């Protein structure tokens, strides 16, 4: 099985237990890097992990 390397907004939100709107806000604020493919965003697994760890460190 191939490990998941990218998430859509819904998957990313579920993976870190936040709302999809939180993911969108963080992307638009430049706090969470994502690639836009057509009308959808994809967040790399490492980007999501790094962002989440920074949240944990700040809290």
C-alpha positions in Angstrom: 0.0 0.0 0.0 1.3 3.4 -0.9 1.3 5.9 2.0 -0.8 9.0 1.5 1.4 11.9 0.4 -1.2 14.6 0.0 -4.6 15.5 1.4 -7.5 17.5 0.2 -9.0 20.1 2.6 -11.5 17.6 4.1 -8.9 14.9 4.6 -6.4 17.3 6.1 -9.0 18.6 8.6 -10.0 15.1 9.6 -6.4 14.1 10.0 -5.6 16.8 12.6 -9.1 17.2 14.1 -9.9 20.7 13.0 -12.7 22.1 10.8 -12.2 22.4 7.0 -12.7 26.2 7.4 -9.7 26.3 9.7 -7.6 24.6 7.0 -8.9 27.1 4.4 -8.1 30.1 6.7 -4.6 28.9 7.3 -4.0 28.3 3.6 -5.2 31.8 2.7 -3.2 33.4 5.6 -0.1 31.7 4.3 0.4 29.6 7.4 -0.2 26.3 5.7 1.3 25.7 2.3 -0.9 24.0 -0.3 -0.9 23.5 -4.0 -3.9 24.5 -6.0 -4.9 22.0 -8.7 -7.7 23.4 -10.7 -10.3 24.5 -8.1 -9.0 22.2 -5.3 -6.2 22.4 -2.9 -3.8 19.6 -2.0 -1.7 19.8 1.2 1.4 17.7 1.4 1.7 15.3 4.3 4.9 16.8 5.5 3.4 20.4 5.2 0.4 19.3 7.3 2.6 17.6 9.9 4.9 20.7 10.2 1.9 23.1 10.5 0.3 20.9 13.1 3.5 20.6 15.2 3.9 24.4 15.1 0.4 24.7 16.5 1.2 22.3 19.3 4.4 24.1 20.1 2.6 27.5 20.2 -0.2 26.2 22.4 
